[in-house]
Amino acid sequence: MGQMEHMGQAAVEVIKEMRPLEGRKSPVAAFLLGFFTGALGVAIYFKSAKDFFVCMGMFIIFFLIAPWGPGELAGMCFAACYGAWRAQASNQKLGL
């Protein structure tokens, strides 16, 4: 569990350092897109390749740790939570 917690903290630091997105984004829409379409949906919604690589990188790590079912589910959940958190953090930076 310690490694998962460390990866989560690293993701939070990456989000904090990223520039805000262009305009307001809905955390709920970002969550749903992340869960159902993964890294690609998040990247298209945010119009950001960096967001794609963060989500895809974590998906690959989860897939290598627990192949197929558990790894895929963890990757989908990460993309969903990442999308919601990134949208919320961006909106706060923009003062929205």
N, C-alpha and C positions, 0 to 999 in steps of 0.2 A: 504494500500500500504506500510505502514511503516514496517509491519511484513515481507513482501516479500523482501523488501530492506535489512532488517536485515539478513534474511536467505541467501540472495545472498552474502552479505559481509562475513558471516560465512563460506560459501563455498570457497570464495576467500582465506581466511586465512588458511583453511585446505589444499588447493592446494599449497600455498606458503611453508607450513611446510613439505610437502611430499618429500621424496627422489626422485631423477630423475629416470625415467624408464630406462630399459636396451636398449640402442640404440635409434636411431632417430625414431620418430613416426610422421605420417602425421596428422596434425590437420584436414584436409579435410576428410580423412578416418575416424578419430575418431568422427567427427561431424555426418557423414552419418550413421555410425554404432550406435551411440548413439540415433539418431532420429528414425531409423528403427528397432533397436533391443533392445534399452533401456540399462539398467544397465548391463545385461548379455553380450551384444556385446562389451560394453566399457571394462568390466572386462576381457573378453577373449582377446581382442586386446592388452590391456596393461599387461596382465598376472598378475593381481593384485586383490586380494580379497577386499582390502581396497577401491579401486575404485568402486567395486560392491556395497559395503555397503553404501558408500556416495551417489551414484546415487539412490539406492533402498530406502534409508532412506528419501531422498527428494521426491521420487515418492510417498511413503506412506503418507508423510505430505500433498502433493498436493492433493492426492486422498481423504484424510480425510477432507480437507478444501472444496473441490469442487468435489463431487463424479462423477464418470463416465466420460463423455465427457471432460469437462474443466480440471478436475484433471489429466486425462490421457494425454491430450495434453500438459499441463504444465510440467508433468513429462518427457515426451518425449523431449520437448524443453530443459529442464534442462539437461538431459543426453547428448544431442547433444552439447550444449554449454559447459558443463563441460568437455566432451571429447576433444573438440577442445582446450579449454583453458589449460587443463592438458598437452596435447601433446606439445603445444607451450611453456609452462612454463618449462617442462622437457627438451625440446630441448635447451632452453636458458641456463638452469643449466649445461647442458652437453657441452655448447659452440658450438652448431651446428647451 
